[in-house]
């Protein structure tokens, strides 16, 4: 029995410079551009995406760091223990 997995495809347009940058990330002629994108670009909402955002922001306003830490700490305390 032979099963085929259907994957939806989308066509995108890249200028020459963008194409060359994407092509440079390929790990060989057999790797697809889809594989490159999935390997290099983190999914939105993941820790990888957050880290990428923080690294690309560079010099930023640190005045709200304490507020962010407070909100994170409150969420950590308010979370229920899933094992009880």
C-alpha positions in Angstrom: 0.0 0.0 0.0 1.5 3.3 -1.1 0.5 6.5 0.8 1.2 10.0 -0.4 1.2 12.9 2.0 -0.2 16.0 0.4 1.4 19.2 1.5 -0.1 22.5 0.5 2.4 24.8 -1.3 2.5 28.6 -1.6 4.3 30.6 -4.2 6.3 33.6 -2.9 8.3 36.2 -4.7 11.8 37.3 -3.6 14.1 39.9 -5.1 17.5 38.7 -6.1 19.2 39.8 -2.9 16.6 38.0 -0.7 16.9 34.9 -2.7 20.7 34.8 -2.4 20.5 35.3 1.4 18.0 32.4 1.7 20.0 30.2 -0.6 23.1 30.9 1.5 21.4 29.2 4.5 20.9 25.9 2.6 23.0 23.0 3.9 23.4 21.5 0.5 21.6 21.2 -2.9 19.1 18.6 -1.6 17.7 20.8 1.3 14.5 22.6 0.3 13.9 26.3 1.0 10.9 25.2 3.1 13.3 23.2 5.3 15.6 26.2 5.6 12.8 28.5 6.7 11.6 26.0 9.3 15.1 25.5 10.6 16.1 29.2 10.8 12.9 31.1 11.6 11.4 30.3 15.0 7.6 29.8 15.3 5.8 32.9 16.6 5.1 32.7 20.3 8.0 30.4 21.1 11.0 31.2 23.4 13.1 31.2 20.2 11.0 34.0 18.7 11.1 36.0 22.0 14.9 35.6 22.1 15.3 36.6 18.5 13.1 39.7 19.2 15.2 40.7 22.2 18.4 40.3 20.3 17.3 42.3 17.4 15.8 45.2 19.4 19.3 46.2 20.6 19.5 49.3 22.7 16.1 49.7 24.2 14.4 51.5 27.0 15.2 49.6 30.2 12.7 51.6 32.3 10.0 48.8 32.1 12.3 45.9 32.9 11.2 45.9 36.6 7.5 45.8 35.5 8.1 42.9 33.1 9.9 40.9 35.8 7.1 41.6 38.3 4.5 40.4 35.8 6.5 37.2 35.0 6.9 36.5 38.7 3.2 37.0 39.4 2.3 34.6 36.6 4.8 32.0 37.9 3.2 32.2 41.4 -0.4 32.1 40.1 0.1 29.1 37.9 -1.4 25.9 39.4 0.8 22.9 40.0 -0.3 20.5 37.2 0.7 17.5 39.3 -1.7 18.1 42.2 
